[in-house]
Amino acid sequence: MDYRIETLLEYIETNISRNVSLNKASNALGLSSGYLSTLFKKEMGITFSEHTKSIKIRHAKILLRRSMLEIKEIAFKLGYRNISNFYRDFKSVENLTPLEYRKNNGINITILERLRRYDNKNEK
């Protein structure tokens, strides 16, 4: 794999909460955005935006399963400025809304709340 794409993949993964754009990436790598777009598609088999969307949704799924963050907080944490864009992207990848995904795969809020109450009771 081209070293520039490897570097870019690492950057995307570690900065997923920021708005990582093809223009910013191409400037940082000293390449034209058209060339980087072509190179990325050739190396990865998908577009830059498809890749960043899939990484964001993968992170969203983890947060939906393992945290009690509100869905809008998850969206903003992953760099979405608009919750409806987050819902659209999530549904396009998972065929479920984030809320449906959480209901099917998320932590059991009732059990978690009981554990918190138990901890608070025993701390006194």
C-alpha positions in Angstrom: 0.0 0.0 0.0 1.2 3.5 -0.8 2.8 5.1 2.3 0.8 8.3 1.9 -2.5 6.3 2.1 -1.2 4.4 5.2 -0.4 7.7 6.8 -3.8 9.1 5.9 -5.6 6.1 7.2 -3.9 6.4 10.6 -4.6 10.2 10.6 -8.3 9.5 9.9 -8.6 6.9 12.6 -7.0 9.0 15.3 -8.7 12.3 14.4 -12.2 10.9 13.6 -13.9 13.5 15.9 -12.5 16.3 13.8 -13.8 17.2 10.3 -11.1 15.4 8.3 -11.6 16.5 4.7 -10.0 15.5 1.5 -8.8 19.1 0.9 -7.1 19.3 4.3 -5.5 15.9 3.8 -4.3 16.7 0.3 -2.8 20.0 1.5 -1.0 18.2 4.4 0.4 15.6 2.0 1.4 18.1 -0.6 -0.9 16.5 -3.2 -3.8 17.8 -5.3 -7.2 16.7 -3.9 -8.0 15.1 -7.3 -4.8 13.0 -7.3 -5.3 12.0 -3.6 -8.9 11.1 -4.3 -7.9 8.9 -7.2 -5.0 7.3 -5.3 -7.3 6.6 -2.3 -10.0 5.0 -4.4 -7.3 2.9 -6.2 -5.7 1.7 -3.0 -8.9 1.3 -0.8 -11.6 0.4 -3.4 -13.9 3.0 -1.9 -13.9 6.8 -1.8 -12.4 8.9 0.9 -15.8 10.1 2.1 -17.2 6.5 2.2 -14.2 5.5 4.3 -14.5 8.3 6.8 -18.2 7.7 7.1 -17.6 4.0 7.8 -15.0 4.8 10.5 -17.4 7.3 12.1 -20.3 4.8 12.1 -18.0 2.1 13.6 -17.1 4.4 16.4 -20.7 5.4 16.9 -21.7 1.8 17.2 -19.2 1.3 20.0 -20.5 4.4 21.8 -24.1 3.3 21.3 -23.3 -0.1 22.8 -21.0 0.9 25.6 -22.0 4.4 26.8 -25.0 6.3 28.1 -24.2 9.3 25.9 -27.2 10.8 24.2 -27.3 10.2 20.4 -26.8 13.8 19.7 -23.7 13.8 21.9 -22.3 10.9 20.0 -23.0 12.7 16.7 -21.2 15.8 17.9 -18.4 13.8 19.4 -17.8 12.2 16.0 -17.6 15.6 14.2 -21.2 15.8 12.9 -22.5 19.3 13.0 -26.0 18.2 12.2 -27.8 15.4 13.9 -29.9 14.6 10.8 -26.7 14.0 8.8 -25.6 11.5 11.5 -28.9 9.7 11.3 -28.8 9.6 7.5 -25.2 8.2 7.5 -25.9 5.7 10.2 -29.0 4.4 8.5 -27.3 4.2 5.1 -24.6 2.0 6.7 -26.6 -0.1 9.2 -30.1 0.0 7.8 -31.2 1.0 11.3 -31.4 4.4 13.1 -29.0 4.9 15.9 -31.8 4.6 18.4 -32.9 1.3 16.9 -29.3 0.1 17.0 -29.0 1.0 20.6 -32.2 -0.7 21.6 -31.0 -3.9 19.8 -27.4 -3.8 20.9 -26.9 -1.3 23.7 -26.2 -1.7 27.3 -29.1 -2.4 29.5 -29.8 1.0 31.1 -32.0 -0.5 33.8 -29.2 -2.8 35.0 -26.6 -0.1 34.8 -28.8 2.3 36.8 -29.3 -0.4 39.5 -25.5 -0.9 39.7 -25.0 2.9 40.1 -27.6 3.1 42.9 -25.9 0.1 44.6 -22.5 1.7 44.4 -23.8 5.0 45.7 -25.6 3.3 48.6 -22.5 1.3 49.6 -20.2 4.3 49.5 -22.0 5.9 52.4 
